[in-house]
Amino acid sequence: MEMGSSSKRSKRCAADRLSELPDAILCHILSFLSTAEAVKTCVLSHRWENVWGAVPTIDISDHDGKESDFDSFSVFIDRVLSAHESVKVHLFRLGCFSTVDPLRFDYWVRTAIGCNVVQLDFGIFPPQSF
């Protein structure tokens, strides 16, 4: 009888208990990560594929210590905002160390406002030309 309870205990310990949490709690946990980090959680399991899209914070920065491709960065922002269209966004934080196209920036702000954003936080630092 002890063998059976021991094997049940090991199966229970091996279970993915985090994935058993309700979406609201998973989203709260993911809200402490940057959006890029939260998106990466989609590879953990099928359960996590779309959870990042319901996180009420969008925190994106192109500052990663290396030259960034602003077109790829812009597409990433567009996709993140698209995934959040039906979610009330509490915080939209954008850190950008590249030159920003004003029309694209306007689109991002309008889209965030359409998500009923509560707080907008922008840090736009275009490169200095000497």
N, C-alpha and C positions, 0 to 999 in steps of 0.2 A: 504494500500500500504506500510506503514511503517513496518508492520509485516513481509512482504515478504523480504524487504531489510535487516531487522534485522537478519532474519534466514539465508539469504545468507552470510551476514557478519560473522556470527558465524561459518558457514560451512567453509568459507575461512580461518578463524583463526585456525580452527581445522585441516586443511589440512597439510600434511607433505611437507612443502615447501622445505626442505633440499633435499629430494629425487628427487625433480624436477630439481635440478642443473645438469649440464652436468658432465659426468664421469671425465673429465679433472679437473674440479674444486673440485669434491669430492676427487679425488686422491691427489690433492694438500693439501687439508685440512687434510686428513688421513696421509700424509707424516710427519706431526708434532707429530704423536703418535708413540709409539713403535710398532713393528710389531705385538706383542701379543695383544695389545690394538686394533689395526686396524682390526685384524682378528675377534675380538669379535663383531665388528659392523655388521657382517653378519647376526646376529639374529634380527636386527632392522626391516627388511622387505625383501621381495623377491628381490626388487631392489638393495639391498646392498649385496646380497649373494656372488658375485664374485668381487666386486669393490676393495677389499683389494689386490687382486692378480695383479692389474694393478698399484699399488702404486710404484713409482720409487725409493723408499727407503726401505731398509731392515735393521731394527735395532733390533737386538736380543741379549738378555742377560739372562744368567742363574742365575744371582744374584738377588734373591728375598727375602733374609733375612732368608731363611730356607734351610735345606738340599734339594738339588734337585736331581732328578733322571736323570742322564746324558743320559741314553738310550732314555727316553721320549723326552728330550731336543734335542737330535740328530735327532730323527724322525721328530720333529717339524721343525727343520732347513731344513731337506730334503724335507718336504712337501711344505714349503714356497718357497724354490728355485725351486721346480718343478712347482709351480703355477706361477712363474715369468719367465719361460723359454722363452716366446715370448715377454717379456717386456724389454726395455732398462732400466737397473738399474743404477741410478745415484750414490747411496751410498749403500754399504754393510758394516754394522757395526756389529761386533760380540764381545760381552763381555762374557768371559767364565772364571769361577772360579773353574772349575773342570779339571781333567786331560783329555787332548784331544788326541784321537787316530790320529796319524799323517796321516794315509791313508784317514780317514774321513775328516780331515781338508783339505787335498789336494783336495779331491773331491769338497768340498764347494768352495774353491778358484777357481778351474777350472770351476765349474758351474757358479759362479759369473762372471768370465771373459767371459764365453760363452754368458752371458747376456749383454755384452759390458759395464760392470761396469766402471764408471768414477772414483770413489773413494773407496778404500778399507781401512777400519779402524778396526784393531784388538786389543783387549785387552785380552790377555790370561794370567791368573794368577793362575797357578796350586796350589793346596793346599800344604802348607809347612809341611814336616814331620820332627819331632824333635826327 
